[in-house]
């Protein structure tokens, strides 16, 4: 046998196997998405998202304390308003008494070292369920949408968010948010993480159940990216880098690992995030429940593939499990 044929000697031991990875999963690579509702005492099971709940702010200390003790370093907040009056411009999104701003302040007080990102979108707060403001014919009205998204981002920052993450996919919103943050004195005090390549995916169903964010008519295919649109995704990543994004995100993760790899190449000096979305998480659980594979093994395989593709940050509902599975 030729010398060049022998590879197994390089990974015959668990330690030498670990050396074959360019990066290793660590606890700090995981950001935990949590749903905050406007019932302060809520702890409501989300049936389509195994192990996940909608939380009220009065429940946050008991919920987060054990996770912080295990090494949780960051969360991303999604507001779930159930009692407010929604309107066509998403007024409740940055209500000072609303769930997100109240949760930011609560978490900052309880866990000063915990990094807080906030999803910035209007779909949970608009009466029509779309991610921006609409023309009379129901199409997206981009400029006022961008202005409103930027306003919400600024108000989350003022409340104490370390990071704002616009997921709306409106053209020009990264530039607008960066500008408003700079003008308000927060340009160097808040991270701007862009959902740069967010695809119109069938994997968002459990999230929409959790957040109550399904559109009341139509779909989001005119602003989220078509699944086969590799070129559009690359252009969107490059645009957001130019407009001032500090972190680039790809969503969903597993079906779009090629885009994660593209992002790592196109934005090589930026952190690259990917979102293991609700449908991906639910699929891993469903397969394990059916006996197709072991849950822990598949959770590692899927997330390690994201790291292999170039991700440095993973938004995942598996975060609590990885806090137990990964070494300190």
C-alpha positions as CSV (number, residue, x, y, z in Angstrom):
1,X,0.0,0.0,0.0
2,X,1.3,3.4,-0.9
3,X,2.3,5.8,1.9
4,X,-0.1,8.4,0.6
5,X,-3.0,6.0,1.0
6,X,-2.7,5.8,4.8
7,X,-5.0,8.3,6.6
8,X,-6.4,6.4,9.5
9,X,-3.2,6.7,11.6
10,X,-4.1,10.4,11.9
11,X,-7.4,9.8,13.6
12,X,-7.0,6.5,15.4
13,X,-7.3,8.1,18.9
14,X,-10.2,10.3,20.3
15,X,-7.7,13.2,20.9
16,X,-6.2,13.0,17.4
17,X,-9.7,12.8,15.9
18,X,-10.5,16.1,17.6
19,X,-7.4,17.7,15.9
20,X,-9.0,17.1,12.5
21,X,-11.5,19.9,13.1
22,X,-10.4,23.4,12.2
23,X,-12.7,24.6,15.0
24,X,-14.3,22.9,18.0
25,X,-17.8,23.5,19.4
26,X,-17.7,25.6,22.5
27,X,-20.4,26.8,24.9
28,X,-19.8,30.4,23.9
29,X,-20.6,29.6,20.2
30,X,-24.3,29.0,21.1
31,X,-26.9,31.7,21.4
32,X,-30.2,30.7,22.9
33,X,-33.4,31.9,21.2
34,X,-36.1,32.6,23.8
35,X,-39.7,33.7,23.5
36,X,-40.9,36.5,25.8
37,X,-44.6,37.1,26.1
38,X,-46.6,39.9,27.6
39,X,-48.1,37.8,30.4
40,X,-45.5,38.4,33.1
41,X,-46.1,35.1,34.8
42,X,-46.3,32.9,31.7
43,X,-44.6,29.5,31.3
44,X,-46.4,28.1,28.3
45,X,-45.3,24.9,26.5
46,X,-44.9,25.2,22.7
47,X,-46.1,21.9,21.4
48,X,-44.2,22.0,18.1
49,X,-40.9,23.0,19.7
50,X,-39.9,20.2,22.1
51,X,-38.8,21.5,25.5
52,X,-39.4,25.2,24.6
53,X,-41.8,27.6,26.2
54,X,-43.1,31.1,26.1
55,X,-41.8,33.0,29.1
56,X,-43.1,35.9,31.1
57,X,-40.5,38.3,32.6
58,X,-41.3,37.1,36.2
59,X,-40.2,33.6,35.2
60,X,-36.8,34.7,33.7
61,X,-34.7,34.4,36.8
62,X,-35.8,30.8,37.6
63,X,-35.5,29.8,33.9
64,X,-32.1,31.4,33.1
65,X,-30.2,31.0,36.4
66,X,-29.4,27.3,35.9
67,X,-28.4,27.9,32.3
68,X,-26.1,30.8,33.3
69,X,-24.5,28.7,36.0
70,X,-23.8,26.0,33.3
71,X,-22.1,28.5,31.0
72,X,-24.8,30.3,29.0
73,X,-23.3,33.4,27.5
74,X,-25.9,34.8,25.1
75,X,-29.6,34.9,24.3
76,X,-31.7,36.4,21.5
77,X,-35.1,37.7,22.5
78,X,-38.3,37.3,20.4
79,X,-41.3,39.2,21.6
80,X,-44.7,37.4,21.6
81,X,-47.4,39.9,22.3
82,X,-50.8,38.3,23.1
83,X,-52.8,41.1,24.7
84,X,-51.7,44.2,22.9
85,X,-53.5,45.9,20.1
86,X,-51.6,45.4,16.9
87,X,-51.7,47.9,14.0
88,X,-50.4,48.4,10.5
89,X,-47.0,49.8,11.6
90,X,-46.2,47.5,14.5
91,X,-46.4,50.1,17.2
92,X,-46.2,47.5,20.1
93,X,-42.7,46.4,18.9
94,X,-40.9,49.0,21.0
95,X,-43.5,49.7,23.6
96,X,-41.5,50.6,26.8
97,X,-44.0,48.3,28.7
98,X,-43.8,45.6,26.1
99,X,-42.2,42.2,26.5
100,X,-38.9,42.8,24.8
101,X,-37.9,46.0,26.4
102,X,-39.1,44.8,29.8
103,X,-37.1,41.6,29.4
104,X,-33.9,43.4,28.3
105,X,-34.0,45.5,31.5
106,X,-34.8,42.5,33.7
107,X,-32.0,40.4,32.3
108,X,-29.5,43.2,32.5
109,X,-30.4,43.5,36.2
110,X,-30.4,39.8,37.0
111,X,-27.5,38.7,34.8
112,X,-25.2,41.6,34.0
113,X,-22.7,39.4,32.2
114,X,-25.2,37.7,29.9
115,X,-25.1,39.0,26.3
116,X,-28.5,40.1,25.0
117,X,-29.4,40.2,21.3
118,X,-32.8,41.2,20.1
119,X,-34.5,40.1,17.0
120,X,-35.8,43.2,15.2
121,X,-38.9,42.7,13.1
122,X,-42.5,43.9,12.9
123,X,-44.3,40.7,11.9
124,X,-45.2,39.8,15.5
125,X,-46.7,43.3,16.0
126,X,-48.4,44.2,12.8
127,X,-52.1,43.6,12.3
128,X,-51.3,42.0,8.9
129,X,-48.4,39.8,10.1
130,X,-45.9,41.1,7.5
131,X,-42.4,42.2,8.3
132,X,-42.8,45.8,7.1
133,X,-45.3,48.5,6.3
134,X,-47.6,48.0,3.3
135,X,-48.8,49.9,0.3
136,X,-52.7,50.0,-0.1
137,X,-52.4,47.1,-2.5
138,X,-50.7,44.9,0.1
139,X,-47.1,45.1,-1.2
140,X,-44.2,46.1,0.9
141,X,-43.5,49.9,1.2
142,X,-39.8,49.7,1.7
143,X,-38.7,53.2,2.8
144,X,-41.1,53.6,5.8
145,X,-40.5,50.0,6.7
146,X,-36.8,50.6,6.9
147,X,-37.3,53.7,9.0
148,X,-39.6,51.9,11.4
149,X,-37.3,48.9,11.7
150,X,-34.4,51.3,12.5
151,X,-36.5,53.1,15.1
152,X,-37.3,49.8,16.9
153,X,-33.6,48.8,16.8
154,X,-32.6,52.0,18.4
155,X,-35.1,51.7,21.2
156,X,-34.0,48.2,22.0
157,X,-30.4,49.5,22.1
158,X,-31.5,52.3,24.4
159,X,-33.1,49.8,26.7
160,X,-29.8,47.9,27.1
161,X,-29.5,45.4,24.2
162,X,-25.9,44.5,23.4
163,X,-26.9,43.5,19.8
164,X,-29.8,44.1,17.4
165,X,-30.5,41.6,14.7
166,X,-32.9,42.7,12.0
167,X,-34.7,39.7,10.4
168,X,-37.1,41.6,8.2
169,X,-35.1,41.4,5.0
170,X,-36.1,44.9,3.9
171,X,-33.6,46.4,1.4
172,X,-31.4,49.0,3.0
173,X,-32.2,48.4,6.6
174,X,-28.6,47.6,7.7
175,X,-27.4,51.0,6.5
176,X,-30.4,52.7,8.1
177,X,-29.9,51.0,11.5
178,X,-26.1,51.7,11.5
179,X,-26.8,55.3,10.7
180,X,-29.4,55.8,13.4
181,X,-27.2,54.0,16.0
182,X,-24.2,56.2,15.1
183,X,-26.3,59.4,15.2
184,X,-27.7,58.5,18.6
185,X,-24.2,57.7,20.1
186,X,-24.5,53.9,20.0
187,X,-22.4,53.2,16.9
188,X,-19.6,51.7,18.9
189,X,-21.8,50.4,21.7
190,X,-24.1,47.9,20.0
191,X,-23.5,45.0,17.6
192,X,-25.5,44.9,14.4
193,X,-26.1,41.3,13.4
194,X,-27.8,41.0,10.0
195,X,-30.0,38.2,8.9
196,X,-28.2,38.7,5.5
197,X,-29.2,35.5,3.8
198,X,-32.6,34.6,5.1
199,X,-34.5,32.2,2.8
200,X,-38.2,31.7,2.3
201,X,-38.1,28.3,3.9
202,X,-40.7,25.7,4.9
203,X,-38.8,25.2,8.2
204,X,-40.2,28.2,10.1
205,X,-43.6,26.6,11.0
206,X,-42.9,25.8,14.7
207,X,-41.4,29.3,15.2
208,X,-44.6,30.9,13.8
209,X,-46.6,28.8,16.1
210,X,-44.5,30.0,19.0
211,X,-44.4,33.7,18.0
212,X,-47.8,34.0,16.5
213,X,-46.2,35.7,13.4
214,X,-47.8,34.0,10.4
215,X,-48.9,36.6,7.8
216,X,-52.7,37.1,7.6
217,X,-52.5,37.0,3.8
218,X,-50.0,36.0,1.2
219,X,-46.4,35.0,2.0
220,X,-43.0,36.5,2.4
221,X,-41.4,35.4,-0.8
222,X,-41.0,38.9,-2.2
223,X,-38.6,39.8,0.6
224,X,-37.1,36.5,1.9
225,X,-34.7,34.9,-0.5
226,X,-35.8,32.1,-2.9
227,X,-34.2,28.7,-1.8
228,X,-32.3,28.2,-5.0
229,X,-31.0,31.8,-5.2
230,X,-27.3,31.4,-4.4
231,X,-26.3,34.5,-6.3
232,X,-28.9,36.7,-4.5
233,X,-27.6,35.4,-1.2
234,X,-24.0,36.3,-2.1
235,X,-25.1,39.7,-3.2
236,X,-27.1,40.3,0.0
237,X,-24.1,39.3,2.2
238,X,-21.8,41.6,0.3
239,X,-24.4,44.4,0.5
240,X,-24.8,44.1,4.3
241,X,-21.0,44.0,4.8
242,X,-20.8,47.3,2.9
243,X,-23.8,48.8,4.8
244,X,-22.1,48.2,8.2
245,X,-23.2,44.8,9.5
246,X,-20.9,43.5,12.3
247,X,-22.1,39.9,12.1
248,X,-23.4,38.1,9.0
249,X,-26.1,35.4,9.5
250,X,-27.5,32.6,7.3
251,X,-31.0,31.2,8.0
252,X,-31.9,28.3,8.0
253,X,-28.6,26.5,8.5
254,X,-28.5,22.9,7.5
255,X,-30.0,23.2,4.0
256,X,-27.8,26.2,3.3
257,X,-24.4,25.2,4.4
258,X,-23.0,26.2,1.0
259,X,-24.2,29.7,1.8
260,X,-22.6,29.6,5.2
261,X,-19.3,28.7,3.4
262,X,-19.9,31.5,0.9
263,X,-20.5,33.9,3.8
264,X,-17.2,32.8,5.4
265,X,-15.4,33.6,2.2
266,X,-17.2,36.8,1.3
267,X,-17.1,38.2,4.8
268,X,-13.9,36.6,5.9
269,X,-13.2,39.3,8.6
270,X,-16.7,39.1,10.1
271,X,-18.2,36.6,12.5
272,X,-20.5,34.2,10.7
273,X,-23.7,33.2,12.4
274,X,-26.3,30.6,11.4
275,X,-29.7,29.9,12.8
276,X,-30.6,26.2,13.3
277,X,-34.3,27.1,13.0
278,X,-37.3,25.7,14.6
279,X,-38.1,23.2,11.8
280,X,-34.5,21.9,11.8
281,X,-34.7,21.4,15.6
282,X,-38.1,19.7,15.4
283,X,-36.9,17.4,12.7
284,X,-33.9,16.2,14.7
285,X,-36.2,15.5,17.6
286,X,-38.8,13.7,15.4
287,X,-36.1,11.5,13.9
288,X,-34.7,10.6,17.3
289,X,-38.2,9.9,18.6
290,X,-38.9,7.6,15.7
291,X,-35.6,5.7,16.4
292,X,-33.9,6.8,13.3
293,X,-30.8,8.0,15.2
294,X,-29.6,9.1,18.6
295,X,-30.7,12.6,19.5
296,X,-27.4,13.7,21.0
297,X,-25.3,12.3,18.2
298,X,-27.5,14.0,15.5
299,X,-27.4,17.3,17.4
300,X,-23.6,17.2,17.4
301,X,-23.5,16.1,13.7
302,X,-25.7,18.9,12.5
303,X,-24.0,21.7,14.5
304,X,-20.5,20.4,13.7
305,X,-21.4,20.6,10.0
306,X,-22.3,24.3,10.5
307,X,-18.9,25.0,12.2
308,X,-17.2,23.0,9.4
309,X,-18.9,25.2,6.8
310,X,-17.5,28.4,8.6
311,X,-20.0,29.4,11.3
312,X,-18.6,30.9,14.4
313,X,-21.9,31.5,16.1
314,X,-24.9,29.1,16.2
315,X,-28.4,30.2,17.2
316,X,-30.0,27.0,18.4
317,X,-32.8,25.6,20.6
318,X,-30.3,22.9,21.6
319,X,-28.3,25.4,23.5
320,X,-29.4,24.1,27.0
321,X,-28.4,20.6,26.0
322,X,-25.0,21.7,24.7
323,X,-24.3,23.4,28.0
324,X,-24.6,19.9,29.6
325,X,-22.8,18.1,26.8
326,X,-19.8,20.4,26.2
327,X,-16.9,20.7,28.6
328,X,-16.6,23.8,30.7
